Amino acid sequence: MKSGIVVLDFGGQYAHLIANRVRRLRVYSEIQPPDVDAKELEGACGVILSGGPASVYDPDAPPFNAEVLRAGLPVLGLCYGHQLVCQCLGGEVAPGSTKEFGSAVLAVRSRSGILKDLADREVVWMSHGDAVRRLPDGFEVLGSTPDCPTAAVGDPGRRIYGLQFHPEVAHTPSGMKILDNFLTLCGCPRTWTMENYIRATTEEVRAQVGDRNVFLLVSGGVDSAVAFVLLNRALGEARVLGLHIDNGFMRKRETALVREALREQGFRNLHVVDASEDFLLDTEGLTDPEAKRKAIGTTFLRVKDRVLADLRLDPEAYLLGQGTLYPDTIESGGTRHAAVIKTHHNRIDLIAALIAEGKVVEPLAQLYKDEVRELGETLGLPKRLVYRHPFPGPGLAVRALCARGDEQFEGLEEAQGQVEEIAARYGLKARILPLRSVGVQGDFRTYAHPAALWGEAGWGDLERASTEITNRVRAVNRVVYLIAPDTLPALRPKRAFLSRPRLDLLREADEIAMTALETHGLMDEVSQMPTVLVPLSSDGQREAVVLRPVSTPDFMTARFTELPRPVVDEIAKRILALGGMEAVLYDVTHKPPGTIEWE
């Protein structure tokens, strides 16, 4: 391999994010399976073992070639990788007494080696259930948290280190410094650039496409816009056809804005179709989030084929282009040992089959949002397009939760008692809500309940209460705070599916929220703010809405954004004035344990 870092992928949500962060430090990186032949490491400067959803003591844990630890290269194990290093070298790993998800404080014992120049106490990001109970011979504790005595360990003589936390995520503030220390210890050359990526990707696209053309699905977001520019540059405008499909789940006036924005950039090879009726029919009566996502992905492909036929284009002469990013792949369980968190519409089985046949072009598939934005700027796109808030491919379909209305959730009495006890310590009242949403904990998908809090509290107490509840109450993976009214109504599931009236109501609420961010100059503070319609009602008529503002550079981890309370109150007042709404809640959950989208 080229001189750089090899990342061994154990299926963790952040495996490729590690490679991203290494590239951010201008060092070449590549991903290899955990049972890689040691010969493949020749030329490498060092090895990083990723996290993963398995336990190292499971009989079906991913196979690992332990010769990697005896190759004489510096090694850094992260989360699962940290536990595996310790177990393979004679230590012991067992279930932790407390599971940690989200923010923790590391007490640094040794400010040398990979922890060089850190402070005595550092905020770190955790996502684990197991822990190292006994260290291997030669290892020492370099740092600990209140719930994890072996949070940072190492054998400096052998240049082997392990971290239970995730330095690669943006919410470990000194994480890049830790990785930089490791790369310095490895003696890596700092030569990787975005210009190198553009050159290499252009060559790869031309080689894959050959004498065919590309039919690119263009949502209008930064990902598809950057992919559109890159493909046009690699192949020429005559060989790329962009298709924007109005699926009926768009924001208010979104399709018109997309058309205008791309044409302002000189794109003349964009075709726009309204297929909203197709998508509404194909999702009629669906409540399960995975079923909705898969139905939407299938409909996209069917509409694409119909447009090809209408334009009298030979489908064999076109490859499908997508602006897929790496988070789409990993959350869809798209690597060898990864768990499915949620199936993205661009990763359904039909797409996977086309990928296997070499019929899909995805020039951004190894990148993260921050890298795509840097790429967009390098390619000359304006900042207002590059830094638009993301909008999911399934659009409002995954922000309008659905229910049959007869859902029963039994056995929550103990969990309710735990939530109330924790909330009371912060002077709050609490109730587990009778619906479920998707989350990610310890690299696994969860489908669990939100807990609602109400009463007087600042953002700091709400963050602490949310973290404590999601860490200690298994039935809860998300916490929301009641903004209006003052007391939580007796909310019950309401029969509700994807329909034009519900989607129109959500469109209005979404526009109120986004307009408020724009008016108050908060668009740069918030990376994304889904407005979520939840089918809960006290009277069977009205519903509730959840505001989900988050801050994140890469969308693999995220913190809920602490918006000014007067702005939040203004948004809530205007949403309740729409009619059809009886409660406005605010999601105070980080990722993990809650995904950014609720479905």
Residue pairs with C-beta under 8 A, 6 or more apart in sequence:
1 30
1 40
1 41
1 42
1 43
1 44
2 28
2 30
2 43
3 28
3 43
3 44
3 45
3 188
3 189
4 22
4 27
4 28
4 29
4 30
4 44
4 45
4 188
4 189
4 192
5 19
5 22
5 27
5 28
5 29
5 30
5 44
5 45
5 46
5 47
5 48
5 183
5 186
5 188
6 29
6 30
6 31
6 32
6 36
6 40
6 41
6 44
6 46
6 47
6 48
7 15
7 16
7 18
7 19
7 22
7 29
7 30
7 31
7 32
7 47
7 48
7 50
8 31
8 32
8 33
8 34
8 36
8 47
8 48
8 49
8 50
8 64
8 68
8 81
9 15
9 16
9 31
9 32
9 33
9 34
9 50
9 335
9 336
9 337
10 34
10 49
10 50
10 51
10 52
10 54
10 62
10 64
10 80
10 81
10 84
10 337
11 50
11 52
11 53
11 54
11 62
11 335
11 336
11 337
11 338
11 339
11 443
12 50
12 51
12 52
12 53
12 78
12 79
12 80
12 338
12 443
13 51
13 127
13 330
13 331
13 338
13 341
13 440
13 443
13 556
14 50
14 51
14 78
14 166
14 168
14 169
14 556
14 557
15 31
15 50
15 51
15 52
15 330
15 335
15 338
16 31
16 326
16 330
16 366
16 368
17 168
17 169
17 326
17 368
17 554
17 556
18 29
18 48
18 50
18 78
18 168
19 29
19 30
19 31
19 366
20 168
20 326
20 367
20 368
20 370
20 371
20 554
21 167
21 168
21 175
21 176
21 179
22 28
22 29
22 48
22 179
22 183
23 29
23 192
23 371
24 176
25 176
25 179
25 180
25 183
25 190
26 190
26 191
26 192
26 193
27 45
27 183
27 188
27 189
27 190
27 191
27 192
28 189
28 191
28 192
29 192
32 40
33 336
34 49
34 62
34 63
34 64
34 65
34 337
35 62
35 63
35 64
35 65
36 65
36 68
37 65
38 65
38 67
38 68
38 71
41 47
41 68
41 71
41 73
44 73
45 73
45 74
45 183
45 186
45 187
45 188
45 189
46 73
46 74
46 75
46 76
46 182
46 183
46 185
46 186
46 188
47 68
47 71
47 73
47 74
47 75
47 76
48 75
48 76
48 77
48 78
48 81
48 182
49 75
49 76
49 77
49 78
49 80
49 81
49 82
49 84
49 85
50 78
50 79
50 80
50 81
51 78
51 79
51 80
51 81
51 127
51 128
51 166
51 443
52 62
52 79
52 80
52 81
52 337
52 338
52 443
53 80
53 337
53 338
53 339
53 442
53 443
53 444
54 60
54 61
54 62
54 80
54 337
55 61
55 93
55 95
55 129
55 130
56 80
56 83
56 84
56 87
56 93
56 130
57 87
57 93
57 94
62 336
62 337
64 84
64 88
66 88
68 75
69 75
69 85
69 88
69 89
69 160
73 159
73 186
74 159
74 160
74 161
74 182
74 185
74 186
75 85
75 159
75 160
75 161
76 114
76 161
76 162
76 163
76 182
77 83
77 84
77 85
77 86
77 160
77 161
77 162
77 163
78 162
78 163
78 165
78 166
78 167
78 168
79 127
79 128
79 163
79 164
79 165
79 166
80 128
80 443
81 162
82 132
82 153
82 162
82 163
82 164
83 93
83 130
83 131
83 132
83 162
83 164
85 160
85 162
86 92
86 93
86 132
86 135
86 136
86 139
86 150
86 153
86 162
87 93
89 136
89 137
89 138
89 139
89 160
90 136
90 137
91 132
91 133
91 134
91 135
91 136
91 139
92 132
92 133
92 134
93 130
93 131
93 132
93 133
94 130
94 131
94 133
95 129
95 130
95 131
96 128
96 129
96 130
96 131
96 147
96 148
97 147
98 147
98 471
98 472
99 128
99 129
99 441
99 442
99 471
100 126
100 127
100 128
100 145
100 147
100 148
100 471
101 126
101 127
101 441
101 442
101 467
101 470
101 471
101 592
101 593
102 125
102 126
102 127
102 467
102 470
102 471
102 590
102 592
102 593
103 123
103 124
103 125
103 126
103 171
103 463
103 467
103 590
104 123
104 124
104 125
104 126
104 145
104 146
104 147
104 148
104 151
104 165
105 121
105 122
105 123
105 124
105 145
105 146
106 121
106 122
106 123
106 124
106 143
106 144
106 145
106 151
106 152
106 165
107 120
107 121
107 143
107 144
107 145
108 115
108 118
108 119
108 120
108 121
108 122
108 142
108 143
108 152
109 141
109 142
109 143
109 144
110 140
110 142
110 143
111 117
111 118
112 156
113 142
113 154
113 156
113 161
113 181
113 185
114 142
114 152
114 154
114 161
114 163
114 178
114 181
114 182
114 185
115 142
115 143
115 152
115 178
115 181
116 181
117 177
117 181
118 174
118 177
118 178
119 174
122 143
122 172
122 173
122 174
123 171
123 172
123 173
124 145
124 151
124 165
124 166
124 167
124 172
124 175
125 165
125 166
125 169
125 171
125 172
125 175
125 557
126 145
126 148
126 164
126 165
126 166
127 166
127 440
127 441
127 442
127 443
127 592
127 593
128 148
128 164
128 442
129 442
131 148
131 150
131 164
132 150
132 153
132 162
132 164
133 150
135 141
135 150
135 153
136 155
138 155
138 157
138 158
139 153
139 154
139 155
139 160
139 162
140 153
140 154
140 155
141 149
141 150
141 152
141 153
142 152
142 153
142 154
142 161
143 151
143 152
144 150
144 151
144 152
145 151
145 165
148 164
150 162
150 164
151 163
151 164
151 165
152 161
152 162
152 163
152 164
152 165
153 161
153 162
154 160
154 161
154 162
155 161
159 185
161 182
163 178
165 172
166 172
166 175
166 557
167 174
167 175
167 176
167 178
167 179
168 175
168 179
169 175
169 554
169 556
169 557
170 552
170 553
170 554
170 557
171 552
171 557
171 558
171 559
171 590
172 178
183 190
194 371
194 374
194 375
194 378
195 378
197 375
198 230
198 375
198 378
198 379
201 230
201 234
201 363
202 230
202 233
202 234
204 363
205 230
205 231
205 234
205 235
205 361
205 363
206 234
206 235
208 319
208 358
208 361
209 235
209 239
209 319
209 361
212 317
212 318
212 319
213 235
213 239
213 240
213 241
213 317
213 318
213 319
214 231
214 235
214 239
214 240
214 241
214 318
214 319
214 320
214 321
214 361
215 241
215 243
215 304
215 308
215 313
215 318
215 319
215 320
215 321
216 224
216 227
216 228
216 231
216 240
216 241
216 242
216 243
216 320
216 321
216 322
216 323
216 361
217 224
217 243
217 245
217 300
217 304
217 320
217 321
217 322
217 323
217 346
218 224
218 225
218 228
218 242
218 243
218 244
218 258
218 262
218 270
218 323
219 244
219 258
219 323
219 391
219 393
220 244
220 254
220 255
220 257
220 258
220 261
220 262
220 391
221 323
221 388
221 390
221 391
222 369
222 372
222 373
222 376
222 385
222 386
222 387
222 388
222 390
223 323
223 324
223 325
223 364
223 369
223 372
223 390
224 322
224 323
225 261
225 262
225 265
225 323
225 376
225 381
225 385
225 386
226 323
226 364
226 372
226 375
226 376
226 379
226 381
226 386
227 321
227 322
227 323
227 362
227 363
227 364
228 240
228 242
228 262
228 267
228 323
229 265
229 376
229 379
229 380
229 381
230 363
230 364
230 375
230 379
231 240
231 321
231 361
231 363
232 240
232 267
232 269
233 379
234 363
237 267
237 268
237 269
238 269
240 269
240 321
241 269
241 271
241 311
241 313
241 318
242 262
242 267
242 269
242 270
242 271
243 270
243 271
243 272
243 273
243 304
243 307
244 255
244 258
244 259
244 262
244 270
244 271
244 272
244 273
245 273
245 275
245 300
245 303
245 304
246 255
246 272
246 273
246 274
246 275
246 276
247 275
247 276
247 278
247 279
247 296
247 299
247 300
247 394
247 395
247 397
248 275
248 276
248 277
248 279
248 280
248 500
248 503
249 276
249 279
249 296
249 394
249 395
249 396
249 397
249 498
249 503
250 391
250 395
250 396
251 391
251 395
251 396
251 507
251 510
251 511
251 514
252 507
252 508
252 510
252 511
254 391
255 272
255 274
258 272
259 270
259 272
261 385
262 270
263 270
265 381
265 382
265 385
271 307
271 311
273 303
273 307
275 299
275 303
278 299
278 302
278 303
279 296
279 299
279 397
280 498
280 499
280 500
282 295
282 296
282 298
282 299
283 292
283 295
283 296
283 397
283 497
283 498
284 497
284 498
285 497
286 292
286 295
286 402
286 497
286 498
287 402
287 403
287 404
287 497
289 342
289 398
289 401
289 438
289 599
290 342
290 343
292 394
292 397
292 398
292 402
292 498
292 599
293 342
293 343
293 344
293 345
293 348
293 394
293 398
293 599
294 343
294 345
294 348
294 349
296 345
296 393
296 394
296 397
297 343
297 344
297 345
297 346
297 347
297 348
297 350
297 351
297 393
298 348
298 350
300 345
300 393
301 320
301 350
301 351
304 320
305 315
308 315
308 318
309 315
319 359
319 360
319 361
320 351
320 354
320 359
320 360
320 361
321 360
321 361
321 362
322 346
322 351
322 360
322 361
322 362
323 362
323 364
324 344
324 346
324 347
324 362
324 364
324 365
325 364
325 365
325 367
325 368
325 369
325 372
326 365
326 366
326 367
326 368
327 368
327 369
327 554
327 555
327 556
328 334
328 344
328 346
328 347
329 335
329 344
329 347
329 365
330 338
330 341
331 340
331 341
331 342
331 344
331 440
331 595
332 340
332 341
332 342
332 343
332 344
332 347
333 339
333 340
333 341
333 343
334 347
334 352
338 443
339 443
339 444
339 445
340 445
341 438
341 440
341 444
341 445
341 595
342 438
342 445
342 595
342 597
342 599
344 393
345 393
345 394
346 393
351 360
354 360
364 372
364 375
367 375
368 554
368 555
368 556
369 390
369 553
369 554
369 555
370 553
370 554
373 386
373 387
376 385
376 386
377 383
377 386
387 524
389 514
389 523
389 526
389 527
389 528
389 529
390 527
390 528
390 555
392 398
392 399
392 597
396 503
396 506
396 507
396 510
397 498
398 597
398 598
398 599
399 506
399 510
399 530
399 531
399 532
399 533
399 597
399 598
399 599
400 496
400 498
400 502
400 503
400 506
400 532
400 533
401 435
401 437
401 496
401 532
401 533
401 534
401 535
401 598
401 599
402 496
402 497
402 498
402 535
403 435
403 493
403 494
403 495
403 496
403 535
404 493
404 495
405 493
405 494
405 495
405 496
405 535
406 493
406 495
407 434
407 435
407 493
409 434
409 449
412 432
412 449
412 475
415 432
415 449
415 473
415 474
415 475
415 476
416 431
416 432
418 469
418 472
418 473
419 430
419 431
419 432
419 451
419 469
419 473
419 476
420 429
420 430
422 430
422 465
422 468
422 469
422 472
422 473
423 429
423 430
423 451
423 453
423 465
423 469
425 465
426 453
426 457
426 461
426 462
426 464
426 465
427 455
427 456
427 457
427 461
428 453
428 454
428 455
428 457
428 461
428 465
429 453
429 454
429 455
429 488
430 451
430 452
430 453
430 454
430 469
431 451
431 452
431 488
432 449
432 450
432 451
432 452
432 475
432 476
433 449
433 450
433 451
433 452
433 480
433 491
433 534
433 536
434 449
434 491
434 492
434 493
434 536
435 449
435 450
435 493
435 534
435 535
435 536
436 447
436 448
436 449
437 447
437 448
437 449
437 450
437 477
437 478
437 594
437 595
437 598
437 599
438 445
438 446
438 447
438 595
438 597
438 598
438 599
439 445
439 446
439 447
439 448
439 477
439 478
439 589
439 592
439 593
439 594
439 595
440 446
440 591
440 592
440 593
440 594
440 595
441 470
441 477
441 592
441 593
442 592
446 477
446 593
447 477
448 474
448 475
448 476
448 477
448 478
449 475
449 476
449 477
449 478
450 476
450 477
450 478
450 479
450 480
451 469
451 473
451 476
451 478
451 479
451 480
452 479
452 480
452 481
452 482
452 488
452 585
453 462
453 465
453 479
453 480
453 481
453 482
453 588
454 481
454 482
454 486
454 487
454 488
457 465
457 481
459 562
459 588
462 479
462 481
462 588
463 560
463 588
463 590
465 479
465 588
466 479
466 560
466 588
466 589
466 590
467 590
469 476
469 479
470 476
470 477
470 478
470 479
470 589
470 593
470 594
477 589
477 593
477 594
478 587
478 589
478 593
478 594
478 598
479 587
479 588
479 589
480 546
480 585
480 586
480 587
480 588
480 589
481 585
481 586
481 588
482 488
482 583
482 584
482 585
482 586
483 547
483 568
483 569
483 572
483 584
483 585
483 586
484 569
484 572
484 573
484 576
484 583
484 584
485 582
485 583
488 583
489 538
489 582
489 583
490 538
491 536
491 537
491 538
491 544
491 583
492 536
492 537
492 538
493 535
493 536
494 535
494 536
494 537
494 540
494 543
495 535
496 502
496 535
496 543
502 533
502 543
505 533
505 543
505 578
505 580
505 581
506 531
506 533
506 545
508 578
509 531
509 533
509 545
509 575
509 578
509 581
510 531
512 571
512 574
512 575
512 578
513 529
513 531
513 547
513 571
513 575
514 529
514 531
516 522
516 567
516 570
516 571
516 574
517 523
517 526
517 529
517 549
520 564
520 567
522 563
522 564
522 567
525 551
525 561
525 563
526 549
526 550
526 551
526 561
526 563
527 550
527 551
527 552
527 553
527 555
527 558
527 561
528 548
528 549
528 550
528 552
528 555
528 596
529 547
529 548
529 549
529 550
529 561
530 548
530 596
530 597
530 598
531 545
531 546
531 547
531 548
532 545
532 546
532 547
532 548
532 587
532 598
533 543
533 544
533 545
534 543
534 544
534 545
534 546
534 598
535 543
536 543
536 544
536 583
537 543
537 544
537 582
538 582
539 582
541 580
542 580
542 581
542 582
543 580
543 581
543 582
544 581
544 582
544 583
544 584
544 585
545 575
545 581
545 583
545 584
545 585
546 584
546 585
546 586
546 587
546 598
547 568
547 571
547 584
547 585
547 586
547 587
548 560
548 587
548 596
548 597
548 598
549 560
549 561
549 563
549 587
550 558
550 559
550 560
550 561
550 591
550 596
551 558
551 559
551 560
551 561
552 558
552 559
552 591
552 596
555 596
556 591
557 590
557 591
557 592
558 590
558 591
558 596
559 590
560 586
560 587
560 588
560 589
560 590
568 586
571 584
572 584
575 581
575 584
576 582
576 584
587 594
